[in-house]
Amino acid sequence: IMPIELLIIPKVEVRKELTESIRQKGVLKPPVIVPMPSGKYTVTQGKHRVVSAVELGLTEIECIVDEVQDAVEQDVELLTDNILRQRNYGDEAQAVERLLKSGLSEADICQRLGGVSLTVIKELMRLKRSMAPKAFKAVKEGKVGRAVALKLSRLGHAAQIDVVKEEKITVKDADAALRVQKDKQFNALYDLVIPSISPDEETALKVEALAQKLSGESRTTLINAAAIIRMGQ
């Protein structure tokens, strides 16, 4: 028997027929709940039964505690608390990665978090996949905020590590590193001589379009290739 005050009340509509059935017969099938770090419990199955019990003024309800889903629900709670407040970008990225590995899809995660857009989830995964471990550690430790982390993720791993070596990291530091990387890339392009390639604007645009769907070093490589095709060198 669980006190209803310890349950995180789900946001679902009250079903009149179910409420009347519980009034007459009681809760025939106990809802399934999962313990949270806060000491409360999340309802994973039987949300309408819980809402009906609240509607009827019940103070206790028989529940089944599911320990198996505990880890998943803790990550969902972490994201619910953090992602909307942007408190620790590294923790959020790792939580999303764990949820994906647990079998949830990106759309499932958005639904569980209630209101978080798919763009935010994809952004977190791009960050986790494109950052060097040492640079990502700086994000986890709070040394690097969201704005700087996103800029660092566009750098190569060696450049990321050089930036996070600084005691205090700012957006200006990340922008400076990006400018250095861009200058090196263009200098390398101008040094290339490839007589067999003729200027081809159409192909260059197609390569650039594909690059926009990628991130990190893969994106940089395709952008460079498009520039080479366009110059016809």
GIURKA-V83464 format. One record per backbone hydrogen bond with DSSP energy under -0.5 kcal/mol. NH is the residue of the N-H (numbers start at 0). CO is the residue of the C=O. E is the energy in kcal/mol with one decimal. If there is no record, write none. Layout:
nh = [NH;NH]
co = [CO;CO]
e = [E;E]
This chain:
nh = [1;3;5;6;7;8;11;15;18;19;20;21;22;23;24;25;25;27;29;30;31;32;33;35;38;40;41;42;43;43;44;49;50;51;52;53;54;55;56;57;60;63;64;65;65;66;69;70;72;73;74;75;76;77;78;79;80;81;82;83;84;85;86;89;91;92;93;94;95;96;97;98;99;100;101;102;103;108;109;110;111;112;113;114;115;120;121;122;123;124;125;126;127;128;129;130;135;136;137;138;139;140;141;142;143;148;149;150;151;152;153;154;159;160;161;162;163;164;164;165;173;174;175;176;177;178;179;180;181;182;183;184;185;186;187;188;189;190;191;191;193;196;199;203;204;205;206;207;208;209;210;211;212;213;217;218;219;220;221;222;223;224;225;226;227;228;229;230;231;232]
co = [60;58;2;3;40;6;9;13;14;15;16;17;18;19;20;20;21;25;27;61;44;63;41;39;35;5;33;7;31;41;31;45;46;47;48;49;50;51;53;52;1;30;62;32;63;64;66;67;68;69;70;71;72;73;74;75;76;77;78;78;81;81;81;138;87;88;89;90;91;92;93;94;95;96;97;99;98;104;105;106;107;108;109;109;109;116;117;118;119;120;121;122;123;124;125;126;131;132;133;134;135;136;138;137;137;144;145;146;147;148;150;151;155;156;157;158;159;160;161;162;169;170;171;172;173;174;175;176;177;178;179;180;181;182;183;184;185;186;187;188;232;193;228;199;200;201;202;203;204;205;206;207;209;210;214;214;215;216;217;218;219;220;221;222;223;224;225;226;227;227]
e = [-2.8;-2.4;-2.0;-1.7;-3.0;-0.9;-1.2;-0.7;-2.6;-2.4;-2.0;-2.5;-2.0;-1.7;-3.1;-0.5;-1.6;-0.9;-0.5;-0.7;-2.0;-3.0;-2.4;-2.5;-2.0;-2.1;-2.6;-0.6;-2.3;-0.6;-1.6;-1.8;-2.3;-2.3;-2.1;-2.2;-2.3;-1.9;-1.3;-2.4;-2.1;-2.6;-0.5;-3.4;-0.6;-0.8;-1.3;-0.5;-2.5;-2.2;-1.8;-2.1;-2.5;-2.5;-2.4;-2.4;-2.6;-2.7;-2.1;-0.6;-0.8;-1.7;-1.0;-0.6;-1.9;-2.1;-2.2;-2.4;-2.3;-2.1;-2.4;-2.3;-2.3;-2.0;-1.6;-1.1;-1.8;-2.2;-2.1;-2.1;-2.6;-2.2;-1.2;-0.5;-0.6;-1.4;-2.5;-2.2;-2.2;-1.9;-2.4;-2.0;-2.2;-2.3;-1.7;-1.2;-3.0;-2.0;-1.2;-1.4;-2.4;-2.2;-1.3;-1.9;-1.3;-2.6;-2.3;-1.4;-2.9;-2.0;-1.4;-2.0;-2.2;-2.2;-1.9;-2.0;-2.2;-0.7;-0.6;-1.5;-1.6;-2.8;-2.5;-2.0;-2.1;-2.2;-2.1;-2.3;-2.5;-2.6;-2.3;-2.1;-2.4;-2.4;-2.1;-1.8;-2.3;-1.2;-0.6;-1.1;-7.7;-1.8;-1.2;-2.1;-2.3;-1.8;-2.3;-2.2;-2.3;-1.9;-2.0;-1.6;-1.3;-1.7;-0.8;-0.8;-1.9;-2.4;-1.8;-2.2;-2.3;-2.1;-2.4;-1.8;-2.0;-2.4;-2.4;-2.0;-1.8;-0.9]
